């Protein structure tokens, strides 16, 4: 049992040493994956109403409302249309290009999200 326990305790140290030799850290490996954020749709509004994120981040638009929503943007170079999402459904999109994106709902014109994508 002591031999098994010492192997279990040695593994994290060996793993950290191997990463250090490669010039990496557990933190850099964990943060290398693309980020994912969630935007809620409730009470015919986006929450949050403004959002800043890094290029490559995947945004999940979750419809927590009692109504269907159609998330889209006509921003030049960033235009998209995710189609209708019924209550309880989610649609998603990655934002790769830096800039400001004006996001709206085709069904409810007063719904607006200002998304800033940073490099």
N, C-alpha and C positions, 0 to 999 in steps of 0.2 A: 504494500500500500504506500509506503514512503517513497518507493521508486516511482510509482505512478503519479503521486502527488508532485514530486520534484519535476517530472516531465511536464506536467500541466502548468506548473509555475514557470518553467524555463521557456515554454513556447512563446508567450508574449514578448519576452526579452529578446529571443532570437529573431522574432518577426520584426521588432523595432530596429534591431541592429542591421538586418538585411535591408530594410527601407532606408536607414541612414546611409549605408554604403552606396545605395543607388541614388542618393541625393533627394530622397522623398521623405515625407512624413505621413503618418496615418491621417493627419488633418488634410494634407494636399490630396491624398487619394479620395477622401470622403467628399471634398469640395469640388473635385474634378468633374463629377457627374452633373449634367444639366439640372438646373433648379426647376421646381414645380411650385406654382402658387395657385391659389383658388380665389375666384371672384364669385360672390353670391349674387343672385338675382332674387330680390324679395321686395314686396310692396311696390312693384313696378319701378325699381331702381337698382343700380349696381352698388355693391358694397365690397370694397371701398369705391368711392367715386373718382379717386385719383390713385395712381400706382406707378412706382418707379422700380424697374427691374433691369437685370443684366441681359444683354443679347444672348439668345439661345434658350431663354427661360420658357417653359411650357406653362401656359395659363389655362386652367380648367374653369369654365363658366358653368357653375352649378345653379340650376333653376329650382330655387326653394319657394317659388311663388305658386299661386293657385292658377296662374295663366301661362300660356305658351309664350316664348320669347324667341326672337330671331336676331342673334348677335352678328353685327357686320361693321365694316369700316370702308369708307371711300377715300381714305387718306392716300394721297399720291405715293406710289411705291410700296404701300402697305395694305392695299385693298383686299378684302376677303368677305365672304358670307358663309357663316357656319350653319345656316338653315334653321328650321324650327326645332326648338327643344321643348318638349312637353314638361309639365310639372314633375319634378323628381329626376329629370334627365340632366346629363352633363354633356357639354361639347368642349373641345379643346383645340388649342393652336399654339405653336411655338412662334416667338417673335425674335427673329435673327438680325434684323436691320435696325441700327440705332436711329432714334428720332422720336417725335411725338405722334401718337396715333389717337385719333378721335374715334371712339367706339360707341356704337348706338344699338338700339333695338328697332327693327323695322316695324314692329307691331305697336310699340309705345314710343313715339318720337321724343318724349321728354326724358327718357332714359339715356344717360350719357356717362361714359367713363373716359377719362383722359389718362392715357398710358404713355409713360416716358421710358424708352428703351435706351440704356446706356451701353457703351462698348465693353 
